[in-house]
Each structure stands twice: as C-alpha cells, then as structure tokens.
Amino acid sequence: MQAGREIEFRGMGVNGKWHYGYLNVVTDKRAGVPLGCYISNNAGMPFAYQVRPETVGQFVGQVDKTGERKIYEGDITKNKHGAIGVIKFHKSWGAFCFDTILGYNEEKELVRMSSAVPMWNEWSTLTIIGDIYENHELL
C-alpha cells in the first residue's frame, strides 16, 4: 500500500491463467532472468509468474457494484445506463476512464468515446462483464 492506495496489477500468464500482485519488468539480460513482464507476490522475483505484456492492467482502486470484484484496466464494464465500455488509463487526463463503445465504423474499426467525466461517483455503479483479452465478442 502506498499513499493510501493499493498498488496491484494483473496479467495473463503465458500458460493462460490470471496472476495478481506486483509488476516487475525485466529489461536487462544481466538480471539472470528472461526478459519480460512478471507478476509476483511480496516475495518478489523468486515467486513470479511471467505474463503477456499486452494483458497487464493496473487495479484502479475501486470495486464494481457487487462490492466484490476489483476493477482493472482492460475490464469491459456496463454502467447504470446500460452503456458498455472499457476501463483505460488516459495519460492526458492522468486518470482511469470509462471508454464507451459506440460501435463499428464503415472500415469495421471499433469506435470509442472516452469519458472525460470524473469517475469517482460512477465506479460503484459499474458491473464487470468481461475483459478485452478473453471476451472480445462483448465489444
């Protein structure tokens, strides 16, 4: 816990299982460990799982409306109005946001609208319905 926030990541292991904990990114061959992203517990690298970098997402510090499921980057959620969106971190806003899925354009590209509205009143109204890695059909 740092500055009153729980810092946690999740990532899908190379074996297809989800792992939760601290993120370690090995970029130096001298470390004696294969290059890549690892999720570990408090013990660090000796007990780390290699994960696919594109699946790594940070815990946003909030739970969904059930009060039981932590919300992570990459989660597909539904808000109280029925809109479906993806949780993303926007560097320009310095915050996690709900990217509303509007549909597909003529080129069959996914069209999203980023919510610039602060989410502090909305987190508890979201329902997690999947994630962008295992449930692409929901988009």
Backbone as a printed PyTorch tensor [residue, N CA C, xyz], in Angstrom:
tensor([[[  0.8520,  -1.1690,   0.0000],
         [  0.0000,   0.0000,   0.0000],
         [  0.8970,   1.2300,   0.0000]],

        [[  0.6060,   2.1490,  -0.8950],
         [  1.4170,   3.3500,  -0.9910],
         [  0.4850,   4.5530,  -1.0330]],

        [[  0.7450,   5.5330,  -0.2210],
         [ -0.0360,   6.7670,  -0.1980],
         [ -1.5330,   6.4880,  -0.0870]],

        [[ -1.9010,   5.4790,   0.6960],
         [ -3.3040,   5.1800,   0.8980],
         [ -3.9720,   4.4230,  -0.2340]],

        [[ -3.2030,   4.0130,  -1.2420],
         [ -3.7700,   3.2780,  -2.3740],
         [ -3.1450,   1.9000,  -2.4520]],

        [[ -3.9440,   0.9400,  -2.8830],
         [ -3.4320,  -0.4000,  -3.1090],
         [ -2.8860,  -0.4610,  -4.5340]],

        [[ -1.5980,  -0.7060,  -4.6710],
         [ -0.9710,  -0.8170,  -5.9830],
         [ -0.9090,  -2.2950,  -6.3270]],

        [[ -1.6800,  -2.6830,  -7.3250],
         [ -1.7490,  -4.0880,  -7.7160],
         [ -1.9490,  -4.1760,  -9.2260]],

        [[ -1.4100,  -5.2130,  -9.8010],
         [ -1.5470,  -5.4500, -11.2350],
         [ -2.0740,  -6.8560, -11.4580]],

        [[ -2.6220,  -7.0630, -12.6470],
         [ -2.9650,  -8.4180, -13.0670],
         [ -2.4120,  -8.6000, -14.4730]],

        [[ -2.1330,  -9.8180, -14.7990],
         [ -1.6600, -10.1460, -16.1390],
         [ -1.9350, -11.6050, -16.4230]],

        [[ -2.1730, -11.9040, -17.6950],
         [ -2.4150, -13.2850, -18.0780],
         [ -1.0810, -13.9600, -18.3190]],

        [[ -0.8610, -15.0390, -17.5990],
         [  0.3850, -15.7780, -17.7300],
         [  0.5240, -16.4200, -19.0950]],

        [[  1.7310, -16.7860, -19.4160],
         [  1.9830, -17.4470, -20.6960],
         [  1.2460, -18.7860, -20.7510]],

        [[  0.7800, -19.2660, -19.5940],
         [  0.0080, -20.5120, -19.5210],
         [ -1.4980, -20.2680, -19.6230]],

        [[ -1.9200, -18.9960, -19.7600],
         [ -3.3380, -18.6690, -19.8960],
         [ -4.0680, -18.3870, -18.6000]],

        [[ -3.3900, -18.4760, -17.4420],
         [ -4.0180, -18.2050, -16.1510],
         [ -3.7370, -16.7620, -15.7290]],

        [[ -4.6880, -16.1570, -15.0080],
         [ -4.5010, -14.8070, -14.4940],
         [ -3.6730, -14.8390, -13.2120]],

        [[ -2.7970, -13.8320, -13.0830],
         [ -1.9750, -13.6750, -11.8790],
         [ -2.1410, -12.2400, -11.3800]],

        [[ -2.1080, -12.0690, -10.0670],
         [ -2.3480, -10.7770,  -9.4280],
         [ -1.2300, -10.4780,  -8.4430]],

        [[ -0.7970,  -9.2070,  -8.4050],
         [  0.2330,  -8.8190,  -7.4490],
         [  1.0680,  -7.6660,  -7.9610]],

        [[  2.3560,  -7.7150,  -7.6490],
         [  3.2820,  -6.6570,  -8.0410],
         [  3.7830,  -6.9000,  -9.4580]],

        [[  4.0400,  -5.8240, -10.1810],
         [  4.5570,  -5.9240, -11.5460],
         [  6.0640,  -5.7130, -11.5440]],

        [[  6.7670,  -6.6230, -12.1810],
         [  8.2120,  -6.4970, -12.3900],
         [  8.4580,  -6.5920, -13.8870]],

        [[  9.1930,  -5.6360, -14.4300],
         [  9.5320,  -5.6680, -15.8510],
         [ 11.0390,  -5.8350, -15.9540]],

        [[ 11.4580,  -6.9620, -16.4960],
         [ 12.8870,  -7.2540, -16.6310],
         [ 13.3220,  -6.8080, -18.0210]],

        [[ 14.2220,  -5.8200, -18.0590],
         [ 14.7020,  -5.2790, -19.3340],
         [ 16.2070,  -5.4540, -19.5080]],

        [[ 16.8500,  -6.0290, -18.5060],
         [ 18.3020,  -6.1700, -18.5240],
         [ 18.6730,  -7.6470, -18.4800]],

        [[ 19.3620,  -8.1090, -19.4950],
         [ 19.7580,  -9.5220, -19.5680],
         [ 20.6540,  -9.9250, -18.4030]],

        [[ 21.3220,  -8.9790, -17.7970],
         [ 22.2300,  -9.2860, -16.6870],
         [ 21.4890,  -9.7280, -15.4330]],

        [[ 20.1870,  -9.5690, -15.3950],
         [ 19.4200,  -9.9460, -14.2040],
         [ 19.3670, -11.4600, -14.0170]],

        [[ 19.7460, -12.2190, -15.0350],
         [ 19.7280, -13.6740, -14.9320],
         [ 18.3460, -14.2820, -15.0920]],

        [[ 17.4090, -13.4690, -15.5190],
         [ 16.0210, -13.8980, -15.7160],
         [ 15.6440, -13.5340, -17.1460]],

        [[ 14.8700, -14.3620, -17.8350],
         [ 14.4540, -13.9980, -19.1880],
         [ 13.7500, -12.6400, -19.2110]],

        [[ 13.9970, -11.8510, -20.2460],
         [ 13.3520, -10.5520, -20.3900],
         [ 11.8450, -10.7320, -20.4310]],

        [[ 11.1180,  -9.7660, -19.8930],
         [  9.6620,  -9.8280, -19.9380],
         [  9.0090,  -9.2170, -18.7220]],

        [[  7.6930,  -9.4020, -18.6450],
         [  6.8870,  -8.8960, -17.5370],
         [  6.5410, -10.0450, -16.6050]],

        [[  6.5850,  -9.7500, -15.3040],
         [  6.3200, -10.7570, -14.2810],
         [  5.3830, -10.1770, -13.2290]],

        [[  4.4710, -11.0030, -12.7410],
         [  3.6120, -10.6410, -11.6190],
         [  4.0600, -11.5010, -10.4440]],

        [[  4.2880, -10.8510,  -9.2970],
         [  4.7790, -11.5930,  -8.1330],
         [  4.0220, -11.1970,  -6.8740]],

        [[  4.2270, -11.9780,  -5.8240],
         [  3.6770, -11.6430,  -4.5140],
         [  4.7140, -10.8180,  -3.7490]],

        [[  4.5770, -10.7130,  -2.4500],
         [  5.5070,  -9.9200,  -1.6280],
         [  6.9440, -10.4090,  -1.7130]],

        [[  7.1430, -11.6940,  -2.0040],
         [  8.4930, -12.2620,  -2.0210],
         [  9.3030, -11.8080,  -3.2280]],

        [[  8.6600, -11.2710,  -4.2330],
         [  9.3870, -10.7630,  -5.3920],
         [  9.6740, -11.8110,  -6.4440]],

        [[ 10.7540, -11.5890,  -7.1880],
         [ 11.0560, -12.3970,  -8.3630],
         [ 11.1640, -13.9050,  -8.1320]],

        [[ 11.6010, -14.3920,  -6.9830],
         [ 11.6700, -15.8600,  -6.8570],
         [ 10.3060, -16.5360,  -7.0230]],

        [[  9.2340, -15.7980,  -6.7670],
         [  7.8860, -16.3690,  -6.8550],
         [  7.0450, -15.5870,  -7.8590]],

        [[  7.6190, -15.3010,  -9.0070],
         [  6.9410, -14.5040, -10.0250],
         [  6.4790, -15.3770, -11.1840]],

        [[  5.3970, -14.9280, -11.8200],
         [  4.8620, -15.6060, -12.9930],
         [  5.0790, -14.7150, -14.2040]],

        [[  5.6050, -15.2760, -15.2690],
         [  5.7700, -14.4870, -16.4860],
         [  4.3970, -14.2850, -17.1150]],

        [[  4.1090, -13.0430, -17.5010],
         [  2.8150, -12.7090, -18.0900],
         [  3.0030, -12.0570, -19.4510]],

        [[  1.9500, -12.1320, -20.2560],
         [  1.9770, -11.4850, -21.5660],
         [  1.8410,  -9.9790, -21.3500]],

        [[  2.8100,  -9.1740, -21.8090],
         [  2.8070,  -7.7300, -21.5290],
         [  1.5290,  -7.0180, -21.9590]],

        [[  0.9420,  -7.4410, -23.0700],
         [ -0.2570,  -6.7580, -23.5730],
         [ -1.4750,  -6.9770, -22.6790]],

        [[ -1.4040,  -7.9250, -21.7380],
         [ -2.5410,  -8.1940, -20.8450],
         [ -2.3960,  -7.5500, -19.4750]],

        [[ -1.2940,  -6.8700, -19.2170],
         [ -1.0610,  -6.2680, -17.8960],
         [ -1.9730,  -5.0570, -17.7140]],

        [[ -2.6810,  -5.0340, -16.5890],
         [ -3.5410,  -3.9070, -16.2570],
         [ -3.4560,  -3.6060, -14.7780]],

        [[ -3.5580,  -2.3330, -14.4400],
         [ -3.4630,  -1.9190, -13.0410],
         [ -4.8410,  -1.9030, -12.3860]],

        [[ -4.8830,  -2.2720, -11.1260],
         [ -6.0870,  -2.1490, -10.3080],
         [ -6.3870,  -0.6660, -10.1640]],

        [[ -7.6430,  -0.2560, -10.4060],
         [ -7.9780,   1.1640, -10.3780],
         [ -8.2670,   1.6820,  -8.9690]],

        [[ -8.2750,   0.7770,  -7.9850],
         [ -8.5240,   1.2060,  -6.6130],
         [ -9.9930,   1.1790,  -6.2300]],

        [[-10.8260,   0.5960,  -7.0810],
         [-12.2660,   0.5500,  -6.8300],
         [-12.8120,  -0.8440,  -7.1190]],

        [[-13.9810,  -1.1280,  -6.5820],
         [-14.6660,  -2.3910,  -6.8640],
         [-15.9610,  -2.0890,  -7.6120]],

        [[-16.5090,  -3.1140,  -8.2730],
         [-17.7440,  -2.9160,  -9.0300],
         [-18.9470,  -2.8690,  -8.0910]],

        [[-20.1500,  -2.7930,  -8.6690],
         [-21.3390,  -2.5880,  -7.8370],
         [-21.6580,  -3.7630,  -6.9210]],

        [[-21.0830,  -4.9350,  -7.1850],
         [-21.2900,  -6.0640,  -6.2720],
         [-20.4940,  -5.8710,  -4.9870]],

        [[-19.4850,  -4.9960,  -5.0490],
         [-18.6180,  -4.7670,  -3.9050],
         [-17.5700,  -5.8430,  -3.7180]],

        [[-17.5230,  -6.8100,  -4.6530],
         [-16.6160,  -7.9480,  -4.5070],
         [-15.5330,  -8.0250,  -5.5710]],

        [[-15.7870,  -7.4900,  -6.7510],
         [-14.8250,  -7.6410,  -7.8500],
         [-14.0140,  -6.3660,  -8.0420]],

        [[-12.6950,  -6.4970,  -7.9850],
         [-11.8110,  -5.3620,  -8.2320],
         [-11.8580,  -5.0030,  -9.7130]],

        [[-11.7840,  -3.7030, -10.0060],
         [-11.8050,  -3.2190, -11.3800],
         [-10.3730,  -2.9530, -11.8270]],

        [[-10.0130,  -3.5060, -12.9850],
         [ -8.6760,  -3.3550, -13.5630],
         [ -8.7680,  -2.7280, -14.9470]],

        [[ -7.6490,  -2.1140, -15.3700],
         [ -7.5330,  -1.6880, -16.7630],
         [ -7.8330,  -2.8870, -17.6440]],

        [[ -8.5660,  -2.6490, -18.7160],
         [ -8.8840,  -3.7280, -19.6440],
         [-10.1870,  -4.4340, -19.3400]],

        [[-10.8230,  -4.1080, -18.2120],
         [-12.1200,  -4.7090, -17.9210],
         [-13.1820,  -4.0990, -18.8330]],

        [[-14.1090,  -4.9390, -19.2700],
         [-15.2810,  -4.4750, -20.0030],
         [-16.3830,  -4.3640, -18.9650]],

        [[-16.9810,  -3.1850, -18.8820],
         [-17.9850,  -2.9260, -17.8570],
         [-19.2520,  -2.3540, -18.4770]],

        [[-20.3230,  -2.4470, -17.7140],
         [-21.5960,  -1.8410, -18.1090],
         [-21.9590,  -0.8480, -17.0170]],

        [[-22.3640,   0.3690, -17.4170],
         [-22.7310,   1.3550, -16.3990],
         [-24.2280,   1.2920, -16.1010]],

        [[-24.6890,   2.1370, -15.1940],
         [-26.0870,   2.0970, -14.7500],
         [-27.0680,   2.4470, -15.8560]],

        [[-26.5860,   3.0510, -16.9350],
         [-27.4500,   3.4050, -18.0630],
         [-27.4410,   2.3320, -19.1470]],

        [[-26.6620,   1.2660, -18.9380],
         [-26.5940,   0.1820, -19.9120],
         [-25.5030,   0.3330, -20.9520]],

        [[-24.7430,   1.4220, -20.8870],
         [-23.6450,   1.6140, -21.8460],
         [-22.5030,   0.6640, -21.5060]],

        [[-21.8820,   0.1200, -22.5470],
         [-20.7470,  -0.7830, -22.3710],
         [-19.4690,  -0.0230, -22.6750]],

        [[-18.4560,  -0.2320, -21.8480],
         [-17.1940,   0.4620, -22.0500],
         [-16.0180,  -0.3280, -21.5180]],

        [[-14.8390,   0.1700, -21.8440],
         [-13.5800,  -0.4460, -21.4250],
         [-12.8830,   0.5070, -20.4640]],

        [[-12.3320,  -0.0350, -19.3810],
         [-11.5820,   0.7810, -18.4310],
         [-10.1720,   0.9770, -18.9800]],

        [[ -9.7740,   2.2470, -19.1330],
         [ -8.4560,   2.5890, -19.6750],
         [ -7.8430,   3.7000, -18.8460]],

        [[ -6.5190,   3.7490, -18.8420],
         [ -5.8160,   4.8640, -18.2130],
         [ -5.4690,   5.8560, -19.3110]],

        [[ -5.8820,   7.1140, -19.1290],
         [ -5.5710,   8.1580, -20.1040],
         [ -4.4880,   9.0610, -19.5310]],

        [[ -3.3270,   9.0400, -20.1660],
         [ -2.2000,   9.8460, -19.6820],
         [ -2.5370,  11.3290, -19.6720]],

        [[ -3.2410,  11.8010, -20.7050],
         [ -3.5220,  13.2340, -20.7920],
         [ -4.4230,  13.7080, -19.6510]],

        [[ -5.2740,  12.8370, -19.1290],
         [ -6.1350,  13.1990, -18.0110],
         [ -5.5440,  12.7510, -16.6870]],

        [[ -4.5630,  11.8520, -16.7430],
         [ -3.9630,  11.3290, -15.5190],
         [ -4.9490,  10.5500, -14.6720]],

        [[ -5.8490,   9.8250, -15.3490],
         [ -6.8960,   9.1110, -14.6160],
         [ -7.3780,   7.8910, -15.3930]],

        [[ -7.9820,   6.9670, -14.6500],
         [ -8.6560,   5.8360, -15.2830],
         [-10.0120,   6.3260, -15.7640]],

        [[-10.4000,   5.9130, -16.9530],
         [-11.6450,   6.3820, -17.5500],
         [-12.4520,   5.2300, -18.1220]],

        [[-13.7140,   5.5010, -18.3820],
         [-14.6500,   4.5590, -18.9840],
         [-14.7600,   4.9410, -20.4540]],

        [[-14.1570,   4.1480, -21.3390],
         [-14.2550,   4.3880, -22.7820],
         [-15.5220,   3.7210, -23.2860]],

        [[-16.5200,   4.5210, -23.6160],
         [-17.7880,   3.9840, -24.0840],
         [-17.6260,   3.4130, -25.4830]],

        [[-18.1520,   2.2130, -25.6900],
         [-18.1160,   1.5710, -27.0010],
         [-19.3230,   2.0660, -27.7840]],

        [[-19.0680,   2.7530, -28.9040],
         [-20.1570,   3.2850, -29.7190],
         [-20.5530,   2.3430, -30.8460]],

        [[-19.6490,   1.4550, -31.2370],
         [-19.9320,   0.5260, -32.3320],
         [-18.7670,   0.4760, -33.2950]],

        [[-19.0550,   0.1240, -34.5280],
         [-18.0300,  -0.0040, -35.5570],
         [-18.3130,   0.9660, -36.6910]],

        [[-17.2510,   1.5040, -37.3090],
         [-17.4150,   2.3910, -38.4590],
         [-17.4310,   1.5720, -39.7460]],

        [[-17.4690,   2.2650, -40.8900],
         [-17.5390,   1.5960, -42.1900],
         [-16.3340,   0.7000, -42.4560]],

        [[-15.1860,   1.0340, -41.8760],
         [-13.9660,   0.2360, -42.0490],
         [-13.8820,  -0.9020, -41.0330]],

        [[-14.9720,  -1.1250, -40.3070],
         [-15.0500,  -2.1840, -39.2880],
         [-14.0620,  -1.9720, -38.1380]],

        [[-13.7640,  -0.6950, -37.8570],
         [-12.9090,  -0.3430, -36.7290],
         [-13.8020,   0.0160, -35.5380]],

        [[-13.3750,  -0.3920, -34.3650],
         [-14.1270,  -0.1040, -33.1500],
         [-14.0930,   1.3960, -32.8670]],

        [[-15.2440,   1.9840, -32.6010],
         [-15.3360,   3.4130, -32.3070],
         [-15.6510,   3.5660, -30.8200]],

        [[-14.8270,   4.3520, -30.1260],
         [-14.9890,   4.5760, -28.6860],
         [-15.1150,   6.0590, -28.3980]],

        [[-15.7410,   6.3700, -27.2810],
         [-15.8050,   7.7450, -26.8020],
         [-15.2750,   7.7310, -25.3790]],

        [[-14.2060,   8.4460, -25.1370],
         [-13.6250,   8.4850, -23.7950],
         [-14.4230,   9.4210, -22.9100]],

        [[-14.7000,   8.9610, -21.7100],
         [-15.4350,   9.7700, -20.7530],
         [-14.4670,  10.6950, -20.0320]],

        [[-14.6590,  11.9720, -20.2060],
         [-13.8200,  12.9410, -19.5140],
         [-14.4170,  13.2850, -18.1470]],

        [[-15.5620,  12.6870, -17.8480],
         [-16.2200,  12.9420, -16.5770],
         [-15.4890,  12.1860, -15.4780]],

        [[-15.1600,  12.8450, -14.3810],
         [-14.5130,  12.1290, -13.2760],
         [-15.3580,  10.9300, -12.8590]],

        [[-14.6870,   9.8220, -12.5860],
         [-15.3860,   8.5760, -12.3140],
         [-15.6920,   8.3480, -10.8350]],

        [[-15.3100,   9.2560,  -9.9440],
         [-15.4320,   8.9440,  -8.5220],
         [-16.8700,   8.6300,  -8.1030]],

        [[-17.8690,   9.1480,  -8.7950],
         [-19.2560,   8.8320,  -8.4550],
         [-19.7880,   7.6420,  -9.2320]],

        [[-19.0440,   7.1630, -10.2110],
         [-19.5360,   6.1230, -11.1090],
         [-19.0090,   4.7250, -10.8210]],

        [[-17.8520,   4.5860, -10.1940],
         [-17.2500,   3.2640, -10.0230],
         [-18.2170,   2.2710,  -9.4130]],

        [[-18.9290,   2.6740,  -8.3910],
         [-19.8060,   1.7370,  -7.6790],
         [-21.0510,   1.3640,  -8.4670]],

        [[-21.2550,   1.9830,  -9.6410],
         [-22.4130,   1.6380, -10.4740],
         [-22.0280,   0.7090, -11.6230]],

        [[-20.7380,   0.4280, -11.7830],
         [-20.2900,  -0.4090, -12.8950],
         [-20.4160,  -1.8890, -12.5600]],

        [[-20.7410,  -2.6600, -13.5850],
         [-20.7590,  -4.1150, -13.4840],
         [-19.7050,  -4.6490, -14.4370]],

        [[-18.7980,  -5.4770, -13.9480],
         [-17.7890,  -6.0900, -14.8140],
         [-18.4630,  -7.2200, -15.5760]],

        [[-18.3830,  -7.1550, -16.9160],
         [-18.9940,  -8.2140, -17.7280],
         [-17.9470,  -9.0400, -18.4730]],

        [[-16.6860,  -8.6530, -18.3550],
         [-15.6150,  -9.4100, -19.0010],
         [-14.3550,  -8.5770, -19.0770]],

        [[-13.4550,  -8.9790, -19.9680],
         [-12.2360,  -8.2080, -20.2040],
         [-11.8940,  -8.2780, -21.6890]],

        [[-11.0450,  -7.3740, -22.1330],
         [-10.7520,  -7.2650, -23.5670],
         [ -9.8820,  -8.3950, -24.0870]],

        [[ -9.3380,  -9.2120, -23.2130],
         [ -8.4370, -10.2830, -23.6310],
         [ -9.1720, -11.5980, -23.8480]],

        [[-10.1650, -11.8700, -23.0220],
         [-10.8940, -13.1340, -23.1220],
         [-12.3080, -12.9760, -23.6750]],

        [[-12.8190, -11.7570, -23.7160],
         [-14.2120, -11.5370, -24.1070],
         [-14.3460, -10.4780, -25.1900]],

        [[-13.5280, -10.5840, -26.2180],
         [-13.5300,  -9.5880, -27.2960],
         [-14.9020,  -9.4770, -27.9640]],

        [[-15.6820, -10.5560, -27.9310],
         [-17.0050, -10.5480, -28.5660],
         [-17.9680,  -9.5660, -27.9030]],

        [[-17.6660,  -9.1140, -26.6790],
         [-18.5250,  -8.1570, -25.9890],
         [-18.3470,  -6.7360, -26.5120]],

        [[-17.2870,  -6.5040, -27.2610],
         [-17.0170,  -5.1560, -27.7760],
         [-17.8020,  -4.8930, -29.0410]]])
